[in-house]
Amino acid sequence: MIHQEQRPDGQVAFFCKDNVVKESHVRMSRQRYSIVIFMLIFLLLPTAALAASDLVVSSFALNPASPAAATAFKIEVVIENKGADRAGSRFSTCSFEIYAYADGKKIGSKCDAFGLAGKSKDNYTINIPATAIATNGLKRVELFVDATAKVSESNENNNKVSRSVNFTRQGADLVVSRIWVSPSTPITKQATTVYVEVQNAGSTDVTSSFSVSVQVGTGSPVQLSVPSLASGAKRVLFTQTTQTTAGKKTITAKADSKTQIPELDDNNNSKSASFTWKDNLPDLEITKIAFSPTSPAAGATAKMTVTVKNNGVKSAGGLTNQFILRYSVDGKVSTDTKSFVFGLGAGSTGDKTFNVSIPTQGAHQIKVDVDPTNKIKETDENNNSKTATWTWSAALPDLDPISLVVNPGSPIVGSPSTFRVGIKNIGPSNASGSILVDFYLDGQKLGSKPFTNLSAGSVKFVDYSYTVTSTGAHKIKAVVNPSGSTPKELSTSNNTIEKSFTWGSVPRADLIVQSISVLPSPPQVQQSVKITATVKNQGSKGAPIGVPSFLVRFYVDGKQIGDSSQFTGLSAGSTTSFNKTITVNTPGPHTIRVEVDPTDKIVESDEKNNTKDLAVTWKDIPRPDLTVSSIVTTPTTVTTGSTASIGIAIRNLGITTTDNITVRLTIDGNQIKPDLTITGGLQEKKLKGLSYKYTATKAGAILVRVEVDPDKKITEADETNNTKEYTINVTQPTVDQDKDGVPASKDCDDNDKNVFPAYNGKPASPEICDGKDNNCDGTRDEGFDEDGDGVTICAADPDCDDKNKDVYPGAAELCNNKDDDCDGKVDEELKRSCQSACGNGNEVCVDGKWSSCDAPAPKTEECNGQDDDCNGVPDDGDLCQTGESCQAGVCVKVSPCSPACKDTETCVEGQCVPKDPCAGVSCSATQECVDGKCVDKPQEEKVTQVEAPANEPTETEQTTGNDAGNTTPDNGNTTPDNGNTTPDNGTTTPDNGTTTPDNGVAPSGGCGCQSQSNSPFSWLALLMLLGLFFQALRIRRTS
């Protein structure tokens, strides 16, 4: 019996129930038709599962990595098929396409003609032409595999990848960056300098000369030459022009005007700028008329300020040629004029103010003329007038508080005071009705007082009485017509007046110590000194005469001196003096204090100003003051073995003469005996010199110490300043080999008497052109290197062009037709490397210019295995005749189907086979594709067994054995390079029941079972199975 079983992977497996080969005829029944149906499903299921390709762009790179704009480049792409099945066919003209985009624009594509096996990768190169990327900058580059959706994929959303790429184009780019003129306001008939700034905005240097044209107005262009210009560098050129007519003129400059330099952009070489030429004359213009107030009342006086500007290039007028400003109202010229006495400088402005009164209300036309008599010759005589409308309101009063006083003039707190304000109507109209005046004290409103009617030009006084309770300064303010509307005025900004007044208290005395003096001055210790104190009553009331009296006390350094002095009575404003005699024994500063009324017997307005201090310095008794003023050695430089004179100066700083003076000298710790003596002493403020001969016995620092009056025999004012020290630096004798007067230690060449620095007052040797550092300043032949390139004309290898800092021995030789390195040769055998797309070469310097590059040039691509056009891809393009393909450098014939296939057929390996009508058709889970259409799937009939001879074991017997159901999975391996599927052998091992699944056809042998039938249905089923097998194979190849 043939048994069928559903496998875990969804396919149907067939196997025999026993190992015995039966010779009996097995009949084909309905179960066999079921087997055929299951075999069909077995073949079709793997075919459907094969539509599982998944193309992705694994990676891509640009070659070169940073391509330049407007140049060809390559995009190298890695495409991966992540799916299990092959993407595309081996024999399709284009299985799938790869598109390249830049900022959304397609720039190239690549077609795959062989497909891509499942789970594999392949490399592709897309050649991008130079025209694809025209401009520099950041571009978004995107790669799109299967852009036309030729391949059915498991995931159609992962076919794109993109990234940003910066395209830069190499080359020079000459632009005119700036144009200006000097002077900035050009004058006709005078030379004007035109400046043009040219810049190389490109990325490479311009090494050859080019021209810059400059055209002023409609004049002829002037050609200026630029020898070279490095990348990013700027150069300023200039030319002069003289224009005879005034007005605006356009200056146009064009870089590389003769098109001598290849550039990145030839459309940005020009620049224009306009400038206005003026005649050498002034030009007066009224620029502004301002009114204050803007709406004055009729009959009032208002201000009109006129601003005049000299727009010309020359001063207008002056002391001997004054021009005026005049105005008119409604066509009537005013007699009021303003003169510009000192004229008006070029570009300057001047203001003049008129006082204007118009008697009628309404809008009035104001016209102002500058230089109406045409005294000043101007570039434009038609801009000297300006008009404006000034609206005047109806005539109104204008109340102005002109005065504010307080009565009495020296008010006292607690007594009534009267605040009087004087009010004047300065307007042209009468003020009628009741008018209020508000009064304020220190910002607080006290009340109001009214008055009635005030005719134009009249004055009225309004009083307000109030009692102030605190002393000191107080602010009184009066506001007239505080509402500003009763009556309505020309202006309310002048209705307030405010002043400060001081209120005094009840009259009292106020005693102070006005001054303190001493005699003699300055005082001396142990002398009698008279102290005089002057006391004043600065109060408003006299100190009472009689009892109680007040006291005056004297203090020195806080200690009271003697008894208090008494005094009875001192009228207001009066002074009196008190004396005290003291003796001070300690020299130096002392403080004298005098205090009046220390016991506060007198009631004063201020009890805190009764004391005064005076600092006085007492001199000591006259004494001498000896000091060592200075110590010097002669000569100043002392060497071992030489003798120097040590000079000592002793000064008496005191104010008395001394007796004989002893001076003690110690040298290097050794006291010199005997002591030196100044016989007869030293008068005050006098100086005495001593000397001592010293012979140096060793080198180094020698300490000299001098002490005057060491035994303190003379009493001095200051005993702390009697000593002074001095160090003698003793050196070894100097060597001067060349006898030029400069020791070897200071001389930079002690063997050449003409080489020495400045030393000890002697000037340095003058620098001459001899290759030596004559003045020892570290630089040779300074002054003989005019171009400052560090090589003089005096050197052994001298500068051959001392006016060109780029030319000197050792300089790099440039291709400029010059001898840059001063070797007597010009541009000697200079060459530089260059390259083309095909390889490297050289450029040679000829007559100061580089020759063309001799690198190999691209050629027409041929089928020879070579990259003839140097685009990185050999044998690319259509290189062979029709029907041939270039393979490994040889054109070989291809094998198309001949004759051509029908529309319903496709060419596979030179054979026309029918197209799969269901290719590309997708149906739902409950439908299947039949002849290119989706139809409902038929109900499957489960076939469990087919009849066999009666002596075969039953299905139950077979499946209960220990080897039941063991299945060896189909190896299903597919060779990816040819698309052929190797089916398994379908053999079954008879001893353990394990079945190796075959391609879905029930076995006819090999497993121990053999079915033979003479029924035509058996052959029909076999033919159907073979047809389906080839159909599945075709689908695999084309999918």
Secondary structure as GFF3:
##gff-version 3
##sequence-region A 1 1039
A	DSSP	beta_strand	2	6	.	.	.	ID=ss1
A	DSSP	beta_strand	12	16	.	.	.	ID=ss2
A	DSSP	alpha_helix	30	49	.	.	.	ID=ss3
A	DSSP	beta_strand	55	63	.	.	.	ID=ss4
A	DSSP	beta_strand	73	81	.	.	.	ID=ss5
A	DSSP	beta_strand	96	102	.	.	.	ID=ss6
A	DSSP	beta_strand	105	112	.	.	.	ID=ss7
A	DSSP	beta_strand	120	128	.	.	.	ID=ss8
A	DSSP	beta_strand	137	145	.	.	.	ID=ss9
A	DSSP	beta_strand	160	167	.	.	.	ID=ss10
A	DSSP	beta_strand	174	182	.	.	.	ID=ss11
A	DSSP	beta_strand	191	200	.	.	.	ID=ss12
A	DSSP	beta_strand	210	216	.	.	.	ID=ss13
A	DSSP	beta_strand	222	226	.	.	.	ID=ss14
A	DSSP	beta_strand	234	242	.	.	.	ID=ss15
A	DSSP	beta_strand	247	255	.	.	.	ID=ss16
A	DSSP	beta_strand	270	277	.	.	.	ID=ss17
A	DSSP	beta_strand	284	292	.	.	.	ID=ss18
A	DSSP	beta_strand	301	310	.	.	.	ID=ss19
A	DSSP	beta_strand	323	329	.	.	.	ID=ss20
A	DSSP	beta_strand	332	340	.	.	.	ID=ss21
A	DSSP	beta_strand	349	357	.	.	.	ID=ss22
A	DSSP	beta_strand	362	370	.	.	.	ID=ss23
A	DSSP	beta_strand	385	392	.	.	.	ID=ss24
A	DSSP	beta_strand	399	407	.	.	.	ID=ss25
A	DSSP	beta_strand	416	425	.	.	.	ID=ss26
A	DSSP	beta_strand	431	441	.	.	.	ID=ss27
A	DSSP	beta_strand	444	454	.	.	.	ID=ss28
A	DSSP	beta_strand	459	467	.	.	.	ID=ss29
A	DSSP	beta_strand	472	480	.	.	.	ID=ss30
A	DSSP	beta_strand	496	503	.	.	.	ID=ss31
A	DSSP	beta_strand	511	519	.	.	.	ID=ss32
A	DSSP	beta_strand	528	537	.	.	.	ID=ss33
A	DSSP	beta_strand	550	556	.	.	.	ID=ss34
A	DSSP	beta_strand	559	560	.	.	.	ID=ss35
A	DSSP	beta_strand	565	567	.	.	.	ID=ss36
A	DSSP	beta_strand	575	583	.	.	.	ID=ss37
A	DSSP	beta_strand	588	596	.	.	.	ID=ss38
A	DSSP	beta_strand	611	618	.	.	.	ID=ss39
A	DSSP	beta_strand	626	634	.	.	.	ID=ss40
A	DSSP	beta_strand	638	639	.	.	.	ID=ss41
A	DSSP	beta_strand	643	652	.	.	.	ID=ss42
A	DSSP	beta_strand	661	667	.	.	.	ID=ss43
A	DSSP	beta_strand	670	678	.	.	.	ID=ss44
A	DSSP	beta_strand	687	695	.	.	.	ID=ss45
A	DSSP	beta_strand	700	708	.	.	.	ID=ss46
A	DSSP	beta_strand	723	731	.	.	.	ID=ss47
A	DSSP	beta_strand	831	836	.	.	.	ID=ss48
A	DSSP	beta_strand	839	846	.	.	.	ID=ss49
A	DSSP	beta_strand	849	850	.	.	.	ID=ss50
A	DSSP	beta_strand	884	887	.	.	.	ID=ss51
A	DSSP	beta_strand	890	893	.	.	.	ID=ss52
A	DSSP	beta_strand	905	908	.	.	.	ID=ss53
A	DSSP	beta_strand	911	914	.	.	.	ID=ss54
A	DSSP	beta_strand	927	930	.	.	.	ID=ss55
A	DSSP	beta_strand	933	936	.	.	.	ID=ss56
A	DSSP	alpha_helix	955	959	.	.	.	ID=ss57
A	DSSP	alpha_helix	1016	1038	.	.	.	ID=ss58
###
